[in-house]
Amino acid sequence: MSQIIDGKLIAQNLRNDLKTEIAALKQKFNKAPGLAVVQVGNVAASSVYVKAKTKSATEVGIEVFDHHLDNEITEDELMLLIKKLNQQENVNGILVQLPLPKHINEQKVLDSIHPDKDADGFHPLNVGKLSISSSNDENLLIPCTPYGCLLMLKGLKTDLKGKHAVVIGRSNIVGKPMAQLLLKESCTVTIAHSKTIDLDKLCSRADILVAAIGKPEFVKGDWIKDNAIVIDVGINRIEIKTDGEVKNKLVGDVDFLEAKSKTTAITPVPGGVGPMTIACLLRNTTISFKNKLSQ
Ligand code: NAD
């Protein structure tokens, strides 16, 4: 029978550990980690994420500095704020909620965040460190979603060494860092993407399948190898009709019901990867705080 990996519970445990650690650090050093959350404009989904991140951060004892900016702010003004936050002593992590409005160069803004305060782990220096370090070092700032996926895989107590992992998706925030992390666990990693040929055949050889595509229920049950582990990163909102009423439903990139019977373990959507992403953001902020204390 397939194990449904409970991302909510694993994330809760991680947050509890962080809360205990932060309380001890606060007692010893009389200061707490600080996270600056920068949102530009009023994209509804961004507001939901920012609210959830702020609530979780506050609950574990991280001080949140909220910067909600007008949609019309210029790139220069935003860069000036980042510059100030880079210098602000009590800010250990800076999170810029994406997407930014079209008139602002997202990469330029992300690159301007000081690498030591890079709560999302997107800065080129941290991306480079992730790529060249031989192990999944405790002090690295690693992109939150893939690190959350890795923690869920490690929690299964299955030996990852030598397993064939297929990661579908090559984005900078999920697919590529996920592949790096699995490589460090000594998996044999294949990255698939929109131009991959015979994706179904490739997936059917995967011991571990990570789907980060953004297409609802794209991966079908008959693509999945018997006894595989499936991590579904996708978050897709679809409309379903129940009793003549149209309702919104969140689904992943994998057809969960079809896939479940083939797997030994699988993440659900919602309640899988999503909660882990926020918990790992809090973890990165705490790592930045500890790195600063030890300087
Ligand atoms: P993205 O759009 O940047 O990347 C999607 C990737 O999928 C691309 O690399 C593309 O090559 C690949 N792809 C597209 N069509 C394909 C096809 N037909 N066959 C194979 N590959 C194909 O998206 P992203 O930011 O990496 O996010 C992916 C999904 O994960 C989205 O649903 C997003 O909402 C979700 N997501 C969830 C979390 C979370 O916390 N759970 C965090 C980030 C992203």
Residues whose N, C-alpha, C, O or C-beta is under 5 A from the ligand:
A	BS01	NAD	T145 G169 R170 S171 V174 G175 A192 H193 S194 A212 I213 G214 V233 G234 I235 V273 G274 T277
